[in-house]
């Protein structure tokens, strides 16, 4: 399931789901403990299935993980609007900055993460250091790609304006 072309179809489905959530942003409301319960149910199903797959069980049903990503994302979005999250996390001065920074890097993160994930296991670092290194390296490279793309676009735009043929 994770091979071409399904992974791209799944990524497109998640992208379209994000567009749908953004379109219905104002209508989506936090509903209390039931949202937390459904969120943790989705987490439980996804990670139980991942565990079973590591044991060689239920590999043919990998689509379960993909299907449950939709309720996982939806209920994560809903609980992010809870008073607990809004007061305890979003009111921290750095939290919105970090969330916006990572949100603005999503394309670049997607573009570079596979190359980082291929390289890091060769270092044979212990867990959780390997995860921390993957995240840091991915963020640094993604930020560099974003900076370079803006730099190139800006300079190309200036060049085009200065060299217009009239």
C-alpha positions as CSV (number, residue, x, y, z in Angstrom):
1,X,0.0,0.0,0.0
2,X,2.9,2.4,0.7
3,X,4.3,2.0,-2.8
4,X,3.6,4.1,-5.8
5,X,1.0,5.2,-6.9
6,X,-1.2,4.6,-3.8
7,X,0.9,6.7,-1.5
8,X,0.4,9.7,-3.8
9,X,-3.3,9.0,-3.9
10,X,-3.4,8.8,-0.1
11,X,-1.4,12.0,0.2
12,X,-3.8,13.7,-2.2
13,X,-6.8,12.5,-0.2
14,X,-5.3,13.9,3.0
15,X,-4.5,17.2,1.2
16,X,-8.2,17.4,0.0
17,X,-9.4,16.5,3.5
18,X,-7.3,19.4,4.8
19,X,-8.9,21.7,2.3
20,X,-12.4,20.4,3.4
21,X,-11.6,21.1,7.0
22,X,-10.3,24.6,6.2
23,X,-13.5,25.3,4.3
24,X,-15.6,24.1,7.2
25,X,-13.3,25.7,9.8
26,X,-16.0,27.9,11.4
27,X,-18.5,25.1,11.6
28,X,-16.3,22.6,13.4
29,X,-16.8,22.9,17.2
30,X,-15.2,21.1,20.1
31,X,-17.7,18.7,21.7
32,X,-16.0,17.8,24.9
33,X,-14.9,14.4,26.2
34,X,-16.4,12.5,23.3
35,X,-13.9,14.2,20.9
36,X,-11.1,13.1,23.2
37,X,-12.5,9.5,23.3
38,X,-12.8,9.3,19.5
39,X,-9.4,10.8,19.0
40,X,-7.8,8.2,21.3
41,X,-9.8,5.4,19.7
42,X,-8.3,6.4,16.3
43,X,-4.8,6.5,17.9
44,X,-5.5,3.1,19.5
45,X,-6.6,1.5,16.2
46,X,-3.7,2.9,14.2
47,X,-1.0,1.9,16.7
48,X,-2.5,-1.5,17.5
49,X,-2.5,-2.3,13.8
50,X,1.1,-1.0,13.5
51,X,2.1,-3.3,16.4
52,X,0.3,-6.2,14.8
53,X,2.1,-5.6,11.5
54,X,5.5,-5.6,13.3
55,X,4.5,-9.1,14.5
56,X,3.6,-10.1,11.0
57,X,-0.1,-10.1,11.7
58,X,-2.8,-8.3,9.7
59,X,-0.4,-6.9,7.1
60,X,-3.0,-7.4,4.4
61,X,-5.2,-4.9,6.3
62,X,-2.8,-2.0,6.2
63,X,-5.5,0.2,4.8
64,X,-7.0,0.4,8.3
65,X,-4.1,2.7,9.3
66,X,-4.9,5.0,6.3
67,X,-8.6,5.0,6.9
68,X,-8.2,5.9,10.6
69,X,-5.9,8.8,9.8
70,X,-9.0,10.8,8.7
71,X,-10.8,10.6,12.1
72,X,-7.4,11.0,13.8
73,X,-6.9,14.3,12.0
74,X,-10.5,15.5,12.4
75,X,-10.6,14.8,16.1
76,X,-7.1,16.2,16.6
77,X,-8.4,19.4,14.9
78,X,-11.5,19.4,17.2
79,X,-9.6,18.9,20.5
80,X,-7.1,21.6,19.5
81,X,-10.0,24.0,20.1
82,X,-10.6,22.7,23.6
83,X,-10.1,25.0,26.6
84,X,-7.3,22.8,27.8
85,X,-5.3,23.2,24.7
86,X,-6.2,26.8,24.1
87,X,-5.3,27.9,27.7
88,X,-2.4,25.7,28.5
89,X,-0.6,25.5,25.1
90,X,-1.8,28.2,22.7
91,X,-1.4,31.0,25.3
92,X,2.3,30.1,25.7
93,X,4.2,32.9,23.8
94,X,6.3,30.4,21.7
95,X,3.6,27.8,20.8
96,X,1.7,29.7,18.1
97,X,5.1,30.8,16.6
98,X,6.3,27.2,16.4
99,X,3.0,25.9,15.0
100,X,2.9,28.5,12.3
101,X,6.6,28.0,11.5
102,X,6.1,24.2,11.0
103,X,2.7,24.8,9.2
104,X,4.5,27.1,6.7
105,X,7.1,24.4,6.1
106,X,4.7,21.6,5.3
107,X,5.6,21.4,1.6
108,X,9.3,21.5,2.2
109,X,9.0,19.0,5.0
110,X,7.2,16.6,2.7
111,X,9.8,17.1,0.0
112,X,12.9,16.4,2.2
113,X,11.8,14.0,4.8
114,X,12.2,10.8,2.8
115,X,15.8,11.6,2.1
116,X,16.5,12.3,5.7
117,X,14.8,9.1,6.8
118,X,16.9,7.0,4.4
119,X,20.2,8.6,5.6
120,X,19.7,8.6,9.4
121,X,19.3,4.8,10.0
122,X,22.8,4.3,8.6
123,X,24.1,6.2,11.6
124,X,22.7,3.5,13.9
125,X,21.8,6.0,16.7
126,X,19.8,4.7,19.7
127,X,16.1,5.5,20.2
128,X,15.0,8.3,20.9
129,X,18.1,10.1,19.7
130,X,17.5,8.9,16.2
131,X,14.0,10.5,16.2
132,X,15.3,13.8,17.6
133,X,18.1,13.9,14.9
134,X,15.6,13.1,12.1
135,X,13.3,15.9,13.2
136,X,16.1,18.4,13.6
137,X,17.8,17.6,10.3
138,X,14.5,17.5,8.5
139,X,13.5,20.9,9.9
140,X,16.9,22.5,9.1
141,X,16.9,21.2,5.5
142,X,13.2,22.1,4.9
143,X,13.9,25.6,6.2
144,X,17.0,25.9,4.0
145,X,14.9,24.8,1.0
146,X,12.2,27.4,1.8
147,X,14.9,30.1,2.2
148,X,16.6,29.2,-1.0
149,X,13.4,29.0,-3.0
150,X,12.4,32.4,-1.8
151,X,15.9,33.8,-2.5
152,X,15.9,32.4,-6.0
153,X,12.4,33.5,-6.8
154,X,13.0,37.0,-5.4
155,X,16.3,37.4,-7.4
156,X,14.7,36.0,-10.5
157,X,11.8,38.4,-10.2
158,X,14.2,41.3,-9.8
159,X,16.2,40.1,-12.8
160,X,13.0,39.7,-15.0
161,X,11.9,43.3,-14.1
162,X,15.3,44.8,-14.9
163,X,15.6,43.0,-18.2
164,X,12.1,43.5,-19.7
165,X,12.1,44.1,-23.4
166,X,9.9,47.0,-24.4
